[in-house]
Amino acid sequence: MLKQHLQLKLGQKLAPQQIQLMKLIQLHTLEFEEELERELEENPALEIAKEDSKEDDYSSLEDAYQDEGTESIETDFDVNEYIYDDEPSYKTASSNYSPDDEEFDNESLLTEGQSLYDYLTEQIHLVNIGDEDLKIAEYLIGNLDTDGYLRREIKSIVDDLAFSQGIYTTKERVEDILENYVQKLDPPGVGARGLQECLLLQIEKKVSSDKAVSLAANILRHQFEALTNKHYNKIIQKYDIEEDDLKDALDEISKLSPKVGGNFDTQTITINQEIIPDFVIQVKDGQVIPMLNSKNAPTLRVSEEYKDILTTYSHDKNSSEHKQAALFIKQKLDAAKWYIDAINQRQNTLLQTITAIVKFQKDYFITGDEKSLKPMILKDVADITGFDISTISRVVKSKYADTPNGIVYLKDLFSDSLTNDDGEEVSTKEIKTHLQEVISKENKRKPLTDDALVVILKEQGYNIARRTIAKYREQLNIPVARLRKEL
């Protein structure tokens, strides 16, 4: 039996404009420029202003919100139905240019590069090799990864050659082509099936009677496990050599590359670009001044031509075609006005966020010392700005700031806190900096264990557990004591 009933529900839905604004906020400078170009192409009612005067974005955005005048369009239609009258200038124009941005010219360079596959294929075609063997060699080259390694099993390649190429061969023949043709190509070490083989292929290319090179080859061939575990005493005893001899051999090994394909592009075209900071932070007379960098974001306005066209069409009330055209143009004008407003909102949000971060981390921006970083989480900035935590997260995502001490990734300014022996809250970054300094000054012949590091940091006032030391060490990409050992 069907029954009818009323049910009340509370819910929130984001309007398409709000969603678009959130997307604009999280874009970094280069992505924002691309998005702006796309919008200009898609909406003819949005255009770049031709005025010579351009406001300085590096100052407060309050100037961008000043009303510089109004305008109206006379029509026979209901004006409110088709266009906005008396629109403040900040709704129809956006200045996103700063003369200081000139220092970031030529940040993006499009270059052509040769892939590792193309480079090796050109070489293999110059080798005197049979047609079928050439196809097998090309197939092997096609199976190399970007580092130049052959990670696949030879048996799997033999099966693939049969199914996809119609070439029925044996594992031994494929291995022979790999070792005698592919691995003989440049760069040395290409086609290796592991790190040991890669290093051996390189050291063997060094035609030398040098004692250090010969010893290095022997160590790589017969004592690779002891080498990777840094069991130097075992190697010295094995070859009955002096410590200086081992140092010379290790120096030769350190010159070898573990990723011989790393210098080649994975695509024919590659884009080399520098980091373009989204913010510029200056320090003057002890004051930290945050500013926006809006390079290549021109002054925008709503097209006057489209407004005139709308006025013309709106006078003809009897033509359904003109009425439809007027509705279409109004939609484009509305979209252009909203987009300009969204850009201003984006800049206002970014400026307020970076201002709050600077207020929190003033000492760091003045000194440039990571030890001056205060514990700061997203909620701290959200409380200052009044924005939601998710908004702050979008702002700092993939954003950089140009400071007097170099380019800084905004996310690196955020950290949790721990309490030291004096009862003060200190940033985990400060502890990591101390940890890194202690390890950098240790005796590399007898590196400090995690237990020893716990004792040293405790003496400095940081009472943290051994597992925390291990976690911070891993985050800093510092290996365990055994692997930090040097001769």
C-alpha positions as CSV (number, residue, x, y, z in Angstrom):
1,M,0.0,0.0,0.0
2,L,1.4,3.4,-1.0
3,K,1.7,6.1,1.6
4,Q,2.5,9.8,1.2
5,H,4.6,11.6,3.8
6,L,6.6,14.8,4.2
7,Q,10.2,14.7,5.0
8,L,12.5,17.7,5.8
9,K,16.2,17.5,5.0
10,L,19.0,20.0,5.5
11,G,21.7,20.0,2.8
12,Q,24.3,22.2,1.2
13,K,25.1,22.3,-2.5
14,L,27.9,24.3,-4.1
15,A,26.9,26.5,-7.0
16,P,28.9,26.0,-10.2
17,Q,30.4,29.5,-9.7
18,Q,31.6,28.4,-6.2
19,I,33.1,25.3,-7.6
20,Q,34.9,27.2,-10.3
21,L,36.2,29.7,-7.7
22,M,37.6,26.9,-5.6
23,K,39.4,25.5,-8.7
24,L,40.8,29.0,-9.5
25,I,42.1,29.3,-5.9
26,Q,44.2,26.1,-6.0
27,L,45.8,26.9,-9.4
28,H,49.4,28.0,-9.3
29,T,50.6,30.9,-11.5
30,L,51.4,28.9,-14.6
31,E,48.1,26.9,-14.4
32,F,46.2,30.2,-13.8
33,E,47.7,31.8,-16.9
34,E,46.6,28.7,-19.0
35,E,43.1,28.8,-17.5
36,L,42.9,32.6,-18.2
37,E,43.9,32.0,-21.9
38,R,41.3,29.3,-22.2
39,E,38.6,31.5,-20.8
40,L,39.5,34.4,-23.2
41,E,39.2,32.0,-26.1
42,E,35.9,30.6,-25.0
43,N,34.2,33.8,-24.0
44,P,34.3,36.6,-26.6
45,A,32.6,39.0,-24.1
46,L,35.8,38.8,-22.0
47,E,38.7,40.7,-23.3
48,I,42.1,42.2,-22.5
49,A,41.9,46.0,-21.8
50,K,43.9,48.1,-24.1
51,E,44.6,50.9,-21.6
52,D,48.2,51.6,-21.1
53,S,47.9,52.1,-17.4
54,K,48.0,49.0,-15.3
55,E,47.7,48.8,-11.6
56,D,50.4,47.3,-9.4
57,D,49.2,43.9,-8.1
58,Y,52.0,43.8,-5.5
59,S,50.2,46.4,-3.4
60,S,47.0,45.8,-1.4
61,L,44.0,44.6,-3.4
62,E,41.8,47.2,-1.8
63,D,42.5,49.6,-4.7
64,A,41.1,47.0,-7.1
65,Y,37.8,47.2,-5.3
66,Q,37.3,50.9,-5.6
67,D,34.3,52.1,-7.6
68,E,35.7,54.2,-10.5
69,G,32.4,55.1,-12.0
70,T,29.2,53.6,-13.4
71,E,27.6,53.2,-16.8
72,S,24.2,52.3,-18.2
73,I,22.8,51.1,-21.4
74,E,19.5,52.3,-22.8
75,T,17.2,49.6,-24.2
76,D,13.5,49.1,-24.8
77,F,13.7,45.7,-23.0
78,D,13.7,45.4,-19.2
79,V,17.2,46.3,-18.5
80,N,17.4,44.2,-15.4
81,E,16.4,41.2,-17.4
82,Y,19.2,41.4,-19.8
83,I,22.2,43.3,-18.4
84,Y,23.6,44.7,-15.2
85,D,23.5,48.5,-15.0
86,D,25.7,50.8,-12.9
87,E,28.2,48.0,-12.5
88,P,31.2,49.0,-10.3
89,S,34.5,48.9,-12.2
90,Y,35.8,46.0,-10.1
91,K,33.0,43.8,-11.4
92,T,34.0,44.5,-15.0
93,A,37.7,44.9,-14.9
94,S,40.6,43.1,-13.3
95,S,44.2,44.3,-13.1
96,N,46.6,41.4,-12.6
97,Y,49.8,42.8,-13.9
98,S,52.9,44.0,-12.0
99,P,55.9,45.6,-13.5
100,D,58.1,43.7,-11.0
101,D,57.1,40.5,-12.8
102,E,59.6,41.2,-15.6
103,E,62.3,39.4,-13.7
104,F,60.5,36.2,-14.4
105,D,60.6,36.4,-18.2
106,N,61.5,33.4,-20.2
107,E,60.5,31.0,-17.5
108,S,59.2,28.4,-19.9
109,L,61.2,27.1,-22.7
110,L,60.0,24.5,-25.2
111,T,62.8,22.3,-26.4
112,E,63.1,19.2,-28.5
113,G,64.7,16.2,-27.0
114,Q,65.6,12.7,-28.2
115,S,64.2,9.8,-26.3
116,L,66.3,6.9,-25.1
117,Y,64.4,4.5,-27.5
118,D,65.1,6.7,-30.5
119,Y,68.8,7.1,-29.6
120,L,69.3,3.3,-29.2
121,T,67.3,2.5,-32.3
122,E,69.5,4.7,-34.4
123,Q,72.6,2.9,-33.1
124,I,71.3,-0.6,-33.6
125,H,70.5,0.2,-37.2
126,L,74.1,0.9,-37.8
127,V,75.2,-2.5,-36.5
128,N,75.8,-5.4,-38.8
129,I,73.0,-7.7,-37.7
130,G,70.5,-10.0,-39.4
131,D,67.0,-8.8,-40.0
132,E,65.3,-11.1,-37.5
133,D,68.0,-10.4,-34.9
134,L,67.4,-6.7,-35.6
135,K,63.7,-7.0,-34.8
136,I,64.5,-8.8,-31.6
137,A,67.0,-6.1,-30.6
138,E,64.4,-3.4,-31.4
139,Y,61.9,-5.2,-29.3
140,L,64.3,-5.5,-26.4
141,I,65.0,-1.7,-26.7
142,G,61.3,-1.1,-26.6
143,N,61.1,-2.9,-23.3
144,L,63.7,-0.8,-21.5
145,D,62.4,1.5,-18.8
146,T,63.2,5.2,-18.6
147,D,66.3,4.4,-16.5
148,G,67.7,2.1,-19.2
149,Y,67.0,-1.2,-17.4
150,L,65.4,-4.3,-18.8
151,R,63.0,-5.2,-15.9
152,R,61.1,-8.0,-17.7
153,E,62.0,-11.6,-17.6
154,I,63.6,-12.9,-20.9
155,K,61.1,-15.8,-21.0
156,S,58.2,-13.3,-21.1
157,I,59.9,-11.5,-23.9
158,V,60.3,-14.7,-25.8
159,D,56.6,-15.4,-25.5
160,D,55.7,-11.9,-26.6
161,L,57.9,-12.2,-29.6
162,A,56.0,-15.3,-30.7
163,F,52.5,-13.9,-30.1
164,S,52.9,-10.3,-31.2
165,Q,55.8,-10.4,-33.7
166,G,55.5,-13.9,-35.1
167,I,59.2,-14.5,-34.2
168,Y,59.8,-17.9,-32.6
169,T,63.1,-18.0,-30.8
170,T,64.8,-19.2,-27.7
171,K,65.7,-17.7,-24.4
172,E,69.4,-18.2,-25.1
173,R,69.2,-16.4,-28.4
174,V,67.4,-13.4,-26.9
175,E,70.0,-13.2,-24.1
176,D,72.8,-13.4,-26.7
177,I,71.4,-10.5,-28.6
178,L,70.9,-8.5,-25.4
179,E,74.4,-9.1,-24.2
180,N,76.3,-8.8,-27.5
181,Y,74.3,-6.0,-29.2
182,V,72.0,-4.0,-27.0
183,Q,74.3,-3.8,-24.0
184,K,77.1,-2.7,-26.3
185,L,75.3,0.4,-27.2
186,D,75.8,3.9,-25.8
187,P,75.3,4.9,-23.0
188,P,77.3,2.2,-21.2
189,G,75.1,0.3,-18.8
190,V,72.0,0.3,-20.9
191,G,70.1,-2.9,-21.1
192,A,71.2,-4.1,-17.6
193,R,68.8,-6.3,-15.7
194,G,69.8,-4.9,-12.3
195,L,72.0,-2.4,-10.6
196,Q,75.0,-4.7,-10.3
197,E,75.0,-5.5,-14.0
198,C,74.5,-1.8,-14.9
199,L,77.6,-0.8,-12.9
200,L,79.6,-3.7,-14.2
201,L,78.8,-2.8,-17.8
202,Q,80.1,0.7,-17.2
203,I,83.3,-0.2,-15.3
204,E,84.2,-2.7,-18.0
205,K,84.0,0.0,-20.6
206,K,86.8,1.7,-18.9
207,V,89.8,0.3,-20.8
208,S,92.4,0.9,-18.1
209,S,95.2,-1.0,-16.3
210,D,94.6,1.3,-13.4
211,K,94.7,-0.6,-10.1
212,A,91.6,1.2,-8.7
213,V,89.5,0.4,-11.7
214,S,90.4,-3.2,-11.6
215,L,89.7,-3.5,-7.9
216,A,86.4,-1.7,-8.4
217,A,85.4,-4.2,-11.1
218,N,86.3,-7.1,-8.8
219,I,84.3,-5.7,-5.9
220,L,81.3,-5.1,-8.1
221,R,81.5,-8.6,-9.6
222,H,82.3,-10.6,-6.4
223,Q,81.6,-8.5,-3.4
224,F,78.5,-6.5,-4.4
225,E,76.5,-7.5,-1.3
226,A,79.3,-6.5,1.1
227,L,79.6,-3.2,-0.8
228,T,75.9,-2.3,-0.6
229,N,76.0,-3.1,3.1
230,K,79.2,-1.1,3.6
231,H,81.0,-4.1,5.1
232,Y,84.4,-2.4,4.3
233,N,86.5,-4.5,6.7
234,K,85.3,-7.7,5.0
235,I,86.3,-6.3,1.6
236,I,89.7,-5.2,2.9
237,Q,90.4,-8.7,4.4
238,K,89.1,-10.5,1.2
239,Y,91.5,-8.7,-1.1
240,D,94.3,-8.1,1.5
241,I,94.5,-4.4,0.6
242,E,95.0,-1.1,2.4
243,E,92.2,1.2,3.3
244,D,93.5,3.8,0.8
245,D,93.2,1.2,-2.0
246,L,89.6,0.6,-1.1
247,K,88.9,4.4,-1.0
248,D,90.3,4.7,-4.6
249,A,88.1,1.9,-5.8
250,L,85.0,3.3,-4.1
251,D,85.9,6.7,-5.8
252,E,85.8,5.0,-9.2
253,I,82.5,3.3,-8.4
254,S,81.0,6.6,-7.3
255,K,81.6,8.0,-10.8
256,L,79.2,5.4,-12.3
257,S,75.6,6.2,-13.0
258,P,72.8,3.9,-11.5
259,K,70.3,5.4,-14.0
260,V,72.0,5.6,-17.4
261,G,68.7,6.6,-19.1
262,G,68.0,9.5,-16.9
263,N,69.6,12.0,-19.2
264,F,67.1,11.2,-22.0
265,D,63.5,12.5,-22.4
266,T,60.7,10.0,-22.2
267,Q,58.9,12.0,-25.0
268,T,60.2,13.7,-28.1
269,I,59.1,17.1,-26.8
270,T,59.8,18.2,-23.3
271,I,59.1,21.4,-21.4
272,N,61.8,22.8,-19.2
273,Q,60.4,25.4,-16.8
274,E,61.5,27.1,-13.7
275,I,59.4,27.5,-10.6
276,I,57.3,30.6,-10.9
277,P,56.6,31.9,-7.4
278,D,52.9,32.8,-6.7
279,F,53.9,35.2,-3.9
280,V,56.7,37.7,-3.4
281,I,57.8,38.4,0.2
282,Q,60.0,41.4,0.9
283,V,61.7,42.5,4.1
284,K,62.1,46.2,4.6
285,D,63.2,47.9,7.8
286,G,62.3,44.8,9.8
287,Q,58.8,44.6,8.3
288,V,57.8,41.6,6.2
289,I,55.7,42.6,3.2
290,P,53.7,39.9,1.3
291,M,52.6,40.6,-2.2
292,L,51.0,38.7,-5.1
293,N,52.9,37.8,-8.3
294,S,50.4,37.7,-11.2
295,K,52.7,37.4,-14.1
296,N,51.1,37.5,-17.6
297,A,47.6,38.0,-16.1
298,P,46.5,41.1,-18.1
299,T,43.9,43.7,-17.2
300,L,40.5,42.2,-18.1
301,R,37.2,43.9,-18.9
302,V,33.8,43.1,-20.3
303,S,33.7,43.7,-24.1
304,E,32.2,47.1,-25.0
305,E,31.4,45.8,-28.4
306,Y,29.3,43.0,-27.0
307,K,27.4,45.5,-24.8
308,D,26.7,47.6,-28.0
309,I,25.5,44.5,-29.8
310,L,23.2,43.7,-26.9
311,T,21.8,47.2,-26.9
312,T,21.1,47.0,-30.7
313,Y,19.3,43.6,-30.4
314,S,17.3,44.7,-27.4
315,H,15.7,47.5,-29.3
316,D,14.1,45.1,-31.7
317,K,11.3,43.5,-29.5
318,N,9.5,41.9,-32.4
319,S,12.3,39.7,-33.8
320,S,12.5,36.3,-32.0
321,E,16.0,35.8,-33.6
322,H,17.3,39.0,-32.1
323,K,15.7,38.2,-28.7
324,Q,17.5,34.8,-28.7
325,A,20.7,36.5,-29.7
326,A,20.3,39.0,-26.9
327,L,19.8,36.2,-24.4
328,F,23.0,34.5,-25.7
329,I,25.0,37.7,-25.5
330,K,23.7,38.4,-22.0
331,Q,24.8,34.9,-20.9
332,K,28.3,35.7,-22.2
333,L,28.3,39.1,-20.5
334,D,27.2,37.6,-17.2
335,A,29.9,34.9,-17.4
336,A,32.6,37.5,-18.2
337,K,31.5,39.7,-15.2
338,W,31.4,36.8,-12.9
339,Y,34.8,35.6,-14.1
340,I,36.4,39.0,-13.4
341,D,34.8,39.0,-10.0
342,A,36.1,35.4,-9.3
343,I,39.6,36.5,-10.2
344,N,39.4,39.3,-7.8
345,Q,38.1,37.0,-5.1
346,R,40.9,34.6,-5.8
347,Q,43.5,37.3,-5.4
348,N,41.9,38.6,-2.2
349,T,41.9,35.1,-0.8
350,L,45.5,34.4,-1.7
351,L,46.6,37.8,-0.3
352,Q,44.8,37.3,3.0
353,T,46.3,33.8,3.4
354,I,49.9,34.8,2.7
355,T,49.5,37.8,5.0
356,A,48.4,35.4,7.8
357,I,51.3,33.0,7.1
358,V,53.8,35.9,7.2
359,K,52.3,37.2,10.4
360,F,52.8,33.7,11.9
361,Q,56.3,33.1,10.6
362,K,57.7,36.7,10.7
363,D,60.9,35.6,12.4
364,Y,61.6,33.0,9.8
365,F,61.2,35.4,6.8
366,I,63.5,37.9,8.5
367,T,66.3,35.4,9.5
368,G,65.8,32.7,6.9
369,D,66.7,30.2,9.7
370,E,64.5,27.1,9.8
371,K,65.0,27.0,13.5
372,S,62.8,30.1,13.6
373,L,59.8,28.4,12.2
374,K,56.9,28.2,14.6
375,P,54.6,25.3,14.8
376,M,51.8,26.1,12.3
377,I,48.9,24.0,11.0
378,L,46.2,24.9,8.5
379,K,43.7,25.7,11.3
380,D,46.0,28.4,12.6
381,V,45.8,30.3,9.3
382,A,42.1,29.6,9.0
383,D,41.4,31.1,12.4
384,I,43.3,34.3,11.4
385,T,41.7,34.7,7.9
386,G,38.2,33.4,8.7
387,F,38.4,31.1,5.7
388,D,37.6,27.4,5.9
389,I,40.5,25.0,6.4
390,S,39.8,23.4,3.0
391,T,40.2,26.9,1.4
392,I,43.6,27.4,3.1
393,S,44.6,23.9,1.9
394,R,43.8,24.9,-1.7
395,V,45.7,28.1,-1.4
396,V,49.0,26.5,-0.2
397,K,48.7,23.6,-2.6
398,S,51.5,23.7,-5.2
399,K,52.3,27.3,-4.3
400,Y,55.7,28.9,-3.9
401,A,56.9,32.2,-2.4
402,D,60.0,34.2,-3.5
403,T,61.6,35.3,-0.3
404,P,64.9,37.1,0.5
405,N,66.3,33.6,1.4
406,G,65.2,31.9,-1.8
407,I,62.1,30.1,-3.2
408,V,60.1,28.5,-0.5
409,Y,57.4,25.9,-0.9
410,L,54.4,27.1,1.2
411,K,53.6,23.6,2.5
412,D,57.1,23.4,4.0
413,L,56.2,26.3,6.4
414,F,53.6,24.1,8.1
415,S,54.5,21.7,10.8
416,D,53.2,20.1,14.0
417,S,54.6,20.9,17.4
418,L,56.3,19.1,20.3
419,T,57.0,20.4,23.8
420,N,60.6,20.7,24.9
421,D,62.0,20.4,28.4
422,D,61.3,24.1,29.1
423,G,57.6,23.6,28.3
424,E,57.8,25.5,25.1
425,E,56.2,24.4,21.9
426,V,58.7,23.9,19.1
427,S,58.2,23.0,15.5
428,T,59.0,19.5,14.3
429,K,60.9,21.2,11.5
430,E,63.2,22.7,14.1
431,I,63.8,19.3,15.6
432,K,64.5,17.9,12.1
433,T,67.0,20.7,11.5
434,H,68.8,19.9,14.7
435,L,68.8,16.2,13.8
436,Q,70.2,16.9,10.4
437,E,73.0,19.1,11.9
438,V,74.0,16.4,14.4
439,I,74.2,13.7,11.7
440,S,76.2,16.0,9.4
441,K,78.8,16.5,12.1
442,E,79.1,12.9,13.2
443,N,82.2,10.8,12.7
444,K,81.4,9.0,9.4
445,R,83.7,6.1,10.4
446,K,81.4,5.5,13.4
447,P,78.0,7.0,12.6
448,L,75.6,7.6,15.4
449,T,72.8,5.1,15.9
450,D,69.2,6.1,16.6
451,D,69.7,5.4,20.3
452,A,72.7,7.7,20.4
453,L,70.8,10.4,18.5
454,V,68.0,10.2,21.2
455,V,70.6,10.9,23.9
456,I,72.1,13.9,22.0
457,L,68.8,15.5,21.2
458,K,67.7,15.0,24.8
459,E,70.7,16.9,26.0
460,Q,69.6,19.7,23.7
461,G,66.2,19.8,25.3
462,Y,64.3,17.6,22.8
463,N,62.9,14.6,24.7
464,I,61.7,12.4,21.8
465,A,61.5,8.6,21.4
466,R,63.7,6.5,19.3
467,R,60.9,5.6,16.8
468,T,60.3,9.3,16.3
469,I,64.0,9.8,15.5
470,A,63.7,7.0,13.0
471,K,60.6,8.5,11.4
472,Y,62.2,12.0,11.1
473,R,65.4,10.4,9.7
474,E,63.5,8.6,7.0
475,Q,61.5,11.8,6.2
476,L,64.9,13.5,5.7
477,N,66.1,10.6,3.4
478,I,68.9,9.8,5.9
479,P,69.8,6.1,5.9
480,V,70.5,4.1,9.1
481,A,73.9,4.4,10.8
482,R,75.4,1.3,9.0
483,L,74.7,2.8,5.6
484,R,76.2,6.2,6.5
485,K,79.5,4.6,7.3
486,E,82.5,6.0,5.3
487,L,86.2,5.3,5.2
